[in-house]
């Protein structure tokens, strides 16, 4: 249920999401092993969305319950009562959907409620969503960003560790050719930011 990162033979990740660089940076600074729960899934939604095949974090989706089961099994195996933190970056796909925004908002609140209930006392570190491809209305993405920001402000154990809109506005070199997804340089920068935030908080 957890991927263990125990060695760092390179200081700069050359593959994947932000998590390899996050693990390298945290390990180098803290000299501690890093364990990552393989729970996230690309292309996921807050709300159940037509055609998503259950790839959402709603109460009826296919992602949340297996995550809790895997995480609790791994924690028990390691003799640990709770995770060091939960990282969340979600919502950009909801901004592309046609699901009513009020439904998306309900599911944003619901996910935070469930995470706090199932992992009490665990800090939740949120990266707020950045931008969409050209031609997508900013109305939905701005609304969903606000829903997320509201939950961060309202909950004692929820923190914004980064806002990807900063990358979108100031670091175009961090994006791949589609101008939506981060390239390796961008993923590495994001990974370092999250590791540093966790260390300081």
N, C-alpha and C positions, 0 to 999 in steps of 0.2 A: 504493500500500500504506500510505502514511502520509497523514494529514491535517495540513496545515501551518497553524498559527495564527500569523499575523504582525502582526495589528493588534488593538487593544483600544479600540474606540470607546465601550464601556460598561464600567463597573467591576463590574457585577453581571449575571450571566447571566440571561436570561429564557426559556430554552428548554432542554429536554433533561435529560440525565444529569448526573453531577457533573463531567464532563470539560470542558464550556465554562468553568465557573468555575475549575476547576483550571488551565486554560490561561491564563485572564486573570490569575489570582493569581500564577502562576509567572512569566509574562512581565513583569508590573508590578514584581515584586520583583527579578528577575534580569536584566531587559532582554535576554532570550534568546528566540529563536524556539522554539516548542513543536511537536513532531511527535508525533502519536498514531497508533499502528497500529490500524486498524479490524478487530480480531480477536475481540473479545468478542461474545456473542450472548445476548440476553435469553432466559430460560427454560431455560438450559443446566444440565447435571448433571455431576458428577464421573464417575459410573458409568453404563454403558449401562442404560437404563431402558425397560421396555415402553412403546411408544407415543411415544417421544421422537424418532423418525425420524432417528436419528443425531446429535441435538443434544446431544452430550456430549463430554467431554474425555478419554475413555478411549482405549486404543490402537486400538479398533475404531470409534470415533466419527468424525464428519465434521469436527470442528473443529480438532484439533491440527495435523495435517500441513499444511493450507492456511495456518494461521497462521505456521508456521515458514518456509514457502516465501515468503509475502508479506513477512515481516519481513526475511529475509535478502536478498531482492531490493532492498528499499528501503535497507537498510544499505549494500549494495554500490553502489547508485546515488549515495548521499551520501558514499561513501568513509569510512564509519564502521565500526569493527570490532565493536561491540556496542551494544545499547540502553543508555540512561542508567539505566533501571529497567524492571521488569515489575510491573504492578499486577494483583492477583488478588483477586476477591471472588466466591466460589462456594460452593455447598453447601446453600443454603436449599431448593432444589427437591429435592435428595436427601433432605432431612428429611421431605418430603411423600410420598416414594415408598414402595414396599413392598420394594425391593431389600434384601437382607440387609445389615446394617450392616458385617459383615466384608468384604463385597464393596466397599462404599463406602470403607472404610478402605484397602483395597488400592489403589483407584483414586486416593485422595488421595496416598498415598506415590508411586505411579507418576507422577502429574502433576509433582510436585516433582522426582523423579528425571530425568524427560525435560527439564524446563525447565533444570535445572542442566547436563545433558549437552549440550543444543543451544545454550545461551547461557552458556557458562562464564564465571564471574567477574561476571556481571550480578546485581545485587541484585534480589530479589523482595520487593515490598511488599504485604503481605496485609491486607485488611480482613476481620476475622472476622464471621461472620454474626450477625444480631440476633435477630429473633423471627419467629414464624409467626402466622397468623390464629387466632382463637379456635377451639377444638375440635381443634387439632392437638397431639398429645402432645409434651411437651417432652423426652421421653427421647431421641428421635432427634436433635433439634437439639443437645442438650447433648453427645451422643456425637460428633457430627460436629465441633462446635466443639473438642472435646478432641483429635480426630485432627489438626485443623489446628494447634492450639496445640503439639502434640507435634512436628510437623515444623518449626515456627518455632523451637522450642527446640533442636532437634537439628542444624540446618543453619546454617553460618556466614554465608551470604549471604541468609538469609530473615528478614524483619522484620515485626512486626505494626505497621502504621502507624495502624490504628484498630480499634476494636471497636464494631460497630453496636449492640450491646446497650446501650451508654451512651445512644445516641439513644432506643432503645426504652423505657428506664427513666426518662430524665430530660427528654426533649424531645418530648412528644407532639405539639406544634405542628409538628414536622417531617414529619408523616405525612399522607398523603392520606386520603380518606374510607374506604378499605378498611382503614385502620389497619395496613397491611403495607408498602406502597410509599411511598417518600419523595416529598414534594411538592417544588416548585421550591426553596423555602427550605431544606429538608433536603438536597437535592442540592447546593445551593450551599455549605452549611456543610461537607458532606463533601468537596467539591472543594477548599475552602480548607485543610482539615485535611491532605489528601494532598499538596497542593503544599508546604505548610509543612514537612511531615515530610521530603519529598524534599530540600528546600533545606537542612535541618538535618542530614541524614544522607547 
